[in-house]
Amino acid sequence: MRRVRDLKKMIRDRRFGFATDEVMTGYHRFEPGLGPEGELPFELRVTWGPPNVLRWIDPADDEFMRHHLTGTVTVGGWGEHIPCEGTLELLYFTKHLIRYTFTFEYRGARYRYVGEKVNIKMWNLPVSHTTCFGRTTEVESGKLISTSVTHFRMRTLPAFVLSFRFA
């Protein structure tokens, strides 16, 4: 029933948007001296989607293929479920990549994560759409804190598809 109400409200507001939930898991490594050594867990749990599909599909619009993103990040060696907020850009036509950019706070400092799914081509979708290479930097200084590799696990595909909703 809620989805029907949401759709009716969007029609009244003359907009049509959607949201979906995505989980990516993997590992990260701190730069030397900035945290524990070795591969540590790294997880993104985010919700993304455009509030207005018409703007989202318009190449002349600033919101073209760009989504607001909110959720949590787990950074092994630091903490679990740290709130994050940013954007997801589908740069299929210009750079053949998907870019996740968000910021989060840990112990009073702000950090920026930029992760990219690269080499997006029709013949390599099972790899290019499921592997994300990321870098976490300190916002104030730009200093590299850690690098990561996360994966969209195919076993999470049903939950991802079922999370699709009007927004």
C-alpha positions in Angstrom: 0.0 0.0 0.0 2.8 2.4 0.8 4.3 2.1 -2.7 0.9 3.0 -4.2 0.6 6.1 -1.9 4.2 7.1 -2.9 3.3 6.8 -6.6 0.2 8.9 -6.2 2.1 11.6 -4.3 4.8 11.7 -7.1 2.1 12.1 -9.7 0.5 14.9 -7.8 4.0 16.5 -7.4 4.6 16.0 -11.1 7.8 14.0 -10.5 8.7 10.4 -10.7 11.7 9.0 -8.8 13.0 5.7 -7.5 15.4 4.4 -4.8 17.1 1.1 -4.3 19.4 -0.4 -1.6 22.9 -1.7 -2.5 25.5 -3.6 -0.4 29.1 -4.1 -1.4 31.6 -6.0 0.7 35.3 -6.4 0.5 38.5 -5.3 2.1 40.7 -2.2 2.5 44.3 -1.6 3.5 45.4 1.4 5.5 48.4 3.3 4.3 51.5 2.5 6.5 51.3 4.0 10.0 47.6 5.1 9.6 45.9 1.9 11.0 46.2 -1.8 11.5 48.2 -3.7 8.9 46.8 -6.1 6.4 43.5 -6.6 4.7 40.5 -5.4 6.8 36.8 -5.6 6.1 35.2 -2.8 4.2 31.5 -2.6 3.5 29.1 -0.1 1.9 25.3 -0.2 2.7 23.8 2.6 0.7 20.5 3.7 -0.7 20.5 5.6 -4.0 18.2 6.8 -6.7 17.0 9.9 -8.5 14.1 11.9 -7.1 13.1 12.9 -10.6 13.6 10.4 -13.5 12.9 13.1 -16.1 15.9 15.2 -15.0 17.9 12.0 -14.5 17.5 10.9 -18.2 18.0 14.4 -19.6 21.7 14.8 -20.8 21.3 18.6 -20.6 20.4 18.5 -16.9 23.0 18.7 -14.1 21.3 15.6 -12.5 21.9 13.5 -15.6 22.6 9.9 -14.4 23.5 11.3 -11.0 21.9 10.0 -7.7 21.9 11.1 -4.1 23.4 8.4 -1.9 23.0 7.8 1.9 23.9 4.9 4.1 26.7 3.5 6.1 30.3 2.4 5.7 32.1 -0.2 7.8 35.9 0.5 7.9 37.7 -2.4 9.5 40.1 -1.1 12.2 37.9 2.0 12.7 34.2 1.2 13.1 31.0 -0.3 11.8 28.0 1.3 10.2 29.4 4.9 10.1 26.9 7.2 8.5 27.8 8.5 5.0 26.3 10.7 2.4 27.2 11.6 -1.2 26.5 10.8 -4.8 26.5 7.9 -7.3 27.3 8.8 -10.9 26.6 6.5 -13.8 29.2 7.8 -16.3 28.5 5.1 -18.9 28.7 7.3 -22.0 31.6 9.6 -21.1 34.1 7.6 -19.0 32.7 4.0 -19.0 32.5 3.9 -15.2 30.2 4.1 -12.1 31.5 6.5 -9.4 30.5 6.4 -5.7 31.6 9.6 -3.8 30.7 10.2 -0.2 31.9 11.7 3.0 31.8 10.4 6.6 33.2 11.3 10.0 35.3 9.3 12.3 36.8 10.6 15.6 36.1 14.2 14.7 37.7 14.2 11.2 35.9 14.1 7.9 36.9 11.6 5.2 36.0 11.2 1.5 35.6 7.9 -0.2 35.7 7.7 -4.0 35.1 4.3 -5.5 34.8 3.4 -9.2 33.5 0.5 -11.1 35.7 0.8 -14.2 35.8 -0.4 -17.8 32.0 -0.6 -18.2 31.5 -2.4 -21.5 28.7 -4.7 -22.6 30.9 -7.8 -22.7 32.3 -7.5 -19.2 29.2 -6.5 -17.1 29.5 -9.4 -14.6 32.9 -8.0 -13.6 32.7 -4.3 -14.3 29.4 -3.8 -12.5 30.4 -5.9 -9.5 34.0 -4.7 -8.6 34.6 -1.3 -7.1 38.1 0.2 -6.5 38.1 2.8 -3.8 40.3 5.4 -2.1 39.6 7.0 1.3 41.2 10.4 1.9 41.1 12.9 4.7 39.0 15.8 3.5 41.0 18.6 5.1 44.5 17.5 3.9 43.7 15.3 1.0 46.0 12.7 2.5 45.4 9.1 1.3 44.2 6.9 4.3 43.4 3.6 2.6 42.6 1.8 -0.6 39.8 -0.8 -1.0 38.3 -3.3 -3.3 34.6 -4.1 -2.8 32.2 -6.3 -4.7 28.5 -6.4 -5.4 27.9 -10.0 -4.5 25.5 -11.8 -6.8 23.9 -13.5 -3.9 22.6 -10.0 -2.9 21.0 -9.4 -6.3 17.5 -10.6 -5.2 17.5 -8.1 -2.2 18.8 -5.4 -4.5 16.0 -5.9 -7.0 13.3 -6.3 -4.4 14.4 -3.0 -2.7 13.5 -1.0 -5.7 10.7 1.5 -4.8 9.2 4.8 -5.8 10.7 7.7 -4.1 
